[in-house]
Amino acid sequence: MIGLEVHAQLLTKSKLFCGDSAAFGADPNTNISPITLGHPGTLPKMNKEAIKYAVTLGLALHCDIEQQNYFARKNYFYPDLPKGYQVSQHTTPICKNGRVRIKTGEIERHIRLNRIHMEEDAGKSLHDVDELYTAIDLNRAGVPLLEIVSEPDMHSSEEAFAYVTELRRLVRWLNICDGNMEEGSMRCDANISIRLKGETKLGTRVEVKNLNSIRNVKRAIDVEVERLIDIVEKGEKVLQQTRSYDADNNITFSLRSKEEADDYRYFADPDLTPFNITNEFLQQVKESLPALPEELEKKYKTEFLLPDYDAQVICSDKALVDFFEAIIQHTNNYKAAVNWLMGPVKSYLNEKDVDMYSFPLTPQKISALIQLVDDGKVNFSIASSKIFTALLTEPSKQPLQIATELNLLQESDSGSVEAWVNEVMAKMPDKIKEYKSGKKGLIGLFVGEVKKISKGKADMNLVNKLLAEKLN
């Protein structure tokens, strides 16, 4: 039985309760103020944008939104939280229930959510900066987080992998978190227990903290499940623990015995007023929601008749969807638009290690390339290998202009094409005999020769048609 707690750092400019910058990568202890440092007499003030982001994610995940909210103090010692407590939500999480759709292989199911709540992040302890001391960087202290808590609905590391992948896609889609697990802006804790088949009571739970990549979520769960099964099969008792994962050695190790909620001594924060989410605010957020991946996948499969795989690839990234939608404003050849994005465009992005936002060509240029192929002026091979490549170096030019300048336009005049076909056939009388005796695969040889002598300019559809007529 697996339940996940995913922390997503929100893309607000400032922290949750003060105006200090929430940007990643600044020099240590520069994004701080008396409020971040927890000085006596300082008063926090709520970040309205963080509340909006929380409601946005809640609506996208079909949650019930709690309109009457307050923050609580969660009291425990954290060396990198100067106040000595963390401000979080306990009894009134801003979002309740909800679900996340996952797909593993051909099986699609929904993972139930328990809640989504807001809280502030802690700072960062650095143990390898000084030989004698632990250093503390408080830039991250007070940065707004959403904690997304699932029910223990997952039963394999593959399902957990799919769940975190889907959550990361969604927070990026909504532009509320960059999902960068390596920089810590998305982190995952896995709660794992095992039980015999047929048993209804949950087993003793172990929590593996701070998993910093989707791959490590999968690996850590596999290792921990194996460890728990081994303990039970030896007749030993599973201890409720908080553990960490050592990715280098692929093992988990104990950090501490697990605290219960009582240990945190929650109480309403007296410095922060309760806040009310109005119906008007809720409606505004609903109206600002973009079309979601699940909805678009369905549309692309039913209306555009795209294969399941194509629809899933296009909907894997919001920037890709936006580019695709812009291309199909200028062409109805949806499949060609997908092929260009999944082929030449994706290859360029991978080669340059950039995202869709850095792609130098406009959607109109890609639709113009599609039109060139659809009109029979060039074939896809020429369009993708030569015209597309030339466009990348001269993005201000039009595809037709480049095709003309490079003398790449296909020859569709039947007289010219027939002359090339006749020339090839005249050179290969032996191959014609072999073809007529049953070696039909030789058609490719004739086509290749025509392509060679025409320098790729012959209309291949016409070439195939003429060859078929003459050889048969």
N, C-alpha and C positions, 0 to 999 in steps of 0.2 A: 504494500500500500504506500503510495508516494503522494505527498502534497508539497507544493513548492511555494516559497515566499520570494517574490521577485521585487527588488527595489529599483525603481526607475527615477533617475535624477532629472528634474524638469528643466526645460530650456528657457527658464526665465532669466532676465538680465541680472536681477538682484536676488538676494537670499530671501528666505521665507518670512523673516520677521524684522529685517532691516535693509537699508539701501546698499550694503556692501556688495561688490560684484560677485557673481556666481560663476565667472568664467574659469575654465580649466587652464592650467599651464602657467599661471603667474608665479613670480618668485615667492618662496615660502613666506608666510605671515605678512603678506601685503594686502590681501583682500579682507581686512579686519577693521574693527572699530570697537569702542567700549561695549556695544551691544553684543557683538560676536564674542568678545572676551568675558562677558558675563559680569561686568562691573556693577557693584551695588548702586541702586537708584536709576538704572537704565530701564527703559520700557520698550518692549517689542511692539511692532505694528504689522498687521497682516498684509501679505502680498496677494492682491486680488487676482492677478493673472494665474497664480498657482492654483487658486480655487477653480478658476475657469478650466484649466488643463485637467484637473481631477474630474470635474463634471463631464468634460469632453470624452475622456477615456471611459468613464462609467457608462455613458450613453452608448458609446460604440460597442461595449461589451454587454449590453442589455441589462444593466444593473438598475436597481431601485435607488433613486437619489434621496439621501437624507437631507431634508431642507432645513432642519433645526440642528445646528452644529456647535461644538465647542472643542477646545484643545485641552489636553491633560498633561500633567507632568509625570514622566516615567522616571522614577528615582532609582538610580544605581550608579556605581562609580565607573566612570569612563575617563581615563587620563587625558583624552583629547576632546572632552566636552567641558569647557571651563566652568559652566554653571553648576555642574555636578548633577544635572538631570537633563533628560531629553524631552522636548515638547513634541507630543504625538497626539493621536486620537485613539481613544480606547473604547469607551462605551458608545460613542456616536461616530463610527466610520462614515465618511461622506458617501460611499457607495456600498450597497449590500447586494448579495446574491450575484446574478449574472453568469456568463458562461464564455468559454473560449473554444472555438471550433478547431479540431486538429484532424490531420489525416496521416495515417501510417499505412503505407502500401495502398491497398484498395479500401481500407476500413476508415470511415469517417465517424467521429463521435464528438460529443461536447463534454468538456471538463468544467464542472461547476466551480464557481467562485464563492468563497465565503464573504470576502469584503475587499474593498480598496480604501486605504486611509492615508492621510497626509502626515508627514513628520519631517523634522529637520535632521540633516546628516551630522555625523560627528567629524572631528578633524582626523588627522592621519599621524600615527606613530611610526617613526622611521628608526629601525634598529641597526642599520648598516652604514649610517652617515658618520658616526663618531665611535671610536674604539671603546670608550668608557660609558657613554651616556646614550639614552634613547632621545632622539630629537622629535619635536612635535611641530607639525605644520597645521595651522588652524584655518587655512584658506577655505577648506571644505566645510568647516563647522557652520551649521545654519543653512546650508544649501537645501532647497526644497526637494523632498522625495515623495514618491507615491509607493506604498507597499501594497503589492497585489498578492492576495493570499488565496490559494486554491483550496478546495476540499481534497481529501486524500483519494482522488478519483483515478490516479494514474497507476498502472500496474507493470510498467517496464521502462527501462531507460530510453527506449525509442520513443515512447509516448511523451516522456519528459522533454526530450530533445525537440520533438515537434511542437510542444506547448510553448517552450521558451522562444523557439524560432518564430512562432506565430505572434507572440506578444511583442517581440522586437520589431517585427514587420509593422505591427499596428501602431506602436508608439512613434515609429519613424513616419508612418503614413500620415498620422495626425499632427506631426511636427511638434510633439510635446517633449520628446527625449531623443537624443541621437543614437541610443542603443549601443554605444561603444563600450563593450564589456572590458576591453583591455585598459581603458582609461578610468574604469570604475563607475561610469555613468549608468550602467545597468549591472546589478549583482543578483546572485541567486543563492538562497539557502534551501536545501532539500531535507524534508522530513520523511524518514523512511522507517517502516516497520514491516514485519512479516507475520503470517499466520498460516496455519494448516488449511488446506482446501476444505471448504464446508464450514469452517469456523466463522462466527459472526463478530466476535469480540476483537477489537483492534489490539495488536501486539504492542509491546513497549517501544516507544518512538525514540529514534536517534536523529539528531539534526546535524547535517554537514554544512558548515558556514562558508560564506564568501567565495562561491564558485565563480571564477572570472572569465569563463568562456562557455559557449554552448557545448563544445566538445567535452570540456571538463565536467559539465553537469552529467553528461552521459557516462563518462568513465568513472566518476566518483560514485554514482548510484550502483553501477555494476559491481564495483569493489565492495561497497558497503553491504549490498544484498548478500553477496557471497560470504562476507564475514559474519553476518547475522545468522544465516542458515547454518554455518559451521558451529556457531555457539549453541544454537538450539539442538542441533543433532548430537552434540556432545553431552546434552542434558544440563548445560550451564544456563545461568540466568542472564538475560540481556539487561544491561544497565541503561537508564535514561541519561543520555549524555549530549553535550555539544562537542562536535568533532571538527577537525579541519582536514583538508585534502592536500596531500603532497603529490603534485602532478609529475615531478621528476621520477619519483619512486613508485608512483601509482598505488599509494596506500592512504588510509585515513588514520588519524591519531586523535586521542582525547584531549580536549581543551579544559573542560570543567563538567561537573554534574549540572544537569539542566535546571534552570530556575523556573518556578511557576509564576503565574501572573501576580500572585500575592506578594512575591518577593520584590516587585517593582513599586509597590505602594502608590498606585495611581491616584491622583486627585485633580480636579478641575484647576487649570492654571488661573490664578487670581489676576494676573496682569493682562490677560487676553479676554476680550468680551466675547460672549457667544455670538455667532453670526447666522443670519437667515438667508437662505437661497430663495429668492422670490420666483414666482411663476414666470414673470417677464424675463428674468435672467436665464432661467431654464430654457425658455422658448428661443431666446437669442442663440444659445449654444447649440440647440437642436438644429436651428436653421443654418448655422455656420459649418455643420458637419459635412465633410466631402463624401462622395459616394465611396462606400467601403469595399474592400477586396472581394468579400463573399458575393456581394451584389453584382459587382462588375464581372467576376468570373462567370456567373450565371448568364449575364447579358451577352458576353462574348461567345459563349457556347450555343445559346439558343437563338440569338438574333444574327450574329455574325458567322455562325456555324464553324467556329474554330475548334480544333481538337482540344481535349481536356488539358493536355500537356502545354500547348501554346497559351491557353488562357491562364494557366497557373504561372507560367514563366513571366508573362506580361504583367500580371498582378502581383509579382513578387516585390515590386518596388514602385512607389508612388511616382517618382520622376519618370520611370519607364512608361507608366500608364499615361501620364500627362503628355509625353512625347508621342506615344501611339495615338492618343485622341487627337492631337494636333495634325498628325499625318493624315488620318482618315477624314479630316475636314476637306481634303483635296483629292481623295481617291476612294473608290468603293472596293478596291482590291485589298480586303482586310488581311488575307493570308499572305500576300506579298509584303504588306507592311510589317507583319510579324516576322517573316523570313529575313527582312533587312535588319530588323532590330536584334534578332537572335543570332544572326550571322555576322555580316561585316561590321555593324555598329558595336556589337558586344565584343568582337575581336579587338577593335580599336581601343575600347575602354579598358579591356584586360591588359593589352600591350602597354598602354600608357599609364595604367594603374590610376585611372581617374573615374569619377562618377558621371552620371548622365548630365548633370548640370554643367560639366566642363566640356561637353561634346561641341565641337566648333561649327557643325552644320545645322541649319534650321530644319524643322520638319518639312517645310515646303520643298527644300532641296531633295529630300528623300522621296517625297511624293512625285517630284519631277523625274527622278531616276526610275521610279516604278512606271510612270507614264511612257518613258522612252522604251522600256522593255515591252510594255503592253501594246504599244503602237508598232512593234516589230522593227524599230529603228536600230536597236542593239540587242544582243542577248544578255542574259543575266551575268554570265561569266565576264564579258567585256565591261559591263556596267559596274560590277563589284570590284574587279581587279584593276581596272585602268581609270575609268571615269571617277569613281568614288575616291580612289587614291589621289588623283589630280585635284579633286575638289577639296580634299583635306589640306592641301598646301595653298590652294587659291579659293577659299570659301566664298569670296565675293562673286565668283563666276557662276553661270548657269550650266547644268549638266549638258544641255544641247549644244551650248557654245563650246564646251570642252570636247564633246564628241566630234564636232565639226573640225575644230582646230587640230585634233589628233588623227583626223581622217579615219574615224572608227564607225561611222554610220554604216549600217548593214545595206548590202546591195540586194534589193528586192525585185529588181527588174528581171523578169523570167528569162529574157534573152541572155543576159550576162551570166546568170546563175547556171543556165543550161549549158553555156559554153564551158564553164569550169567543170561541170559534171561530165560532159563529153570528153574533155581533155583527160580527166582522171581515168575514165573507162577505157579510153584508147591506150593508156599506158599499162593497163592491168588485165589483158585478155585471159591469162591463166586463172586469175582470181575470180573472173566472171564465170568461168567454167565450173570452178569449185563451188561457187555460190549456187549455181543452177543445179549442181548435183546434190545439194542438200545442206551445205555449210552456210546456213542463213546468218550466223554470227559475224560473217565477213562484212555485213552492211556497215558496221562500225569503222572498218578499215577505209572503205570508200568515203564515208562522211569525214573522217579525219583528214584524208588527203585533200578533199575539197576545201576544208577549213584552212589547211596549210597553204594551198596555192592562192586562195582568196585573201590570205592574211587575216582570217577571222571575220571578213566583211560579208560573207555570203549568208543570206537568211537561211538558217538551219532547217526551219520548217519546210521551206520550199526545196531545199537540198534533199531532205528525206523523201518528200513527195515525188520529186523527179527521179531519184535513184530507184525508188520502189517501182515506179512505172516502167523504167527502162530495163531494170534487172529481171522483172517478172514478165 
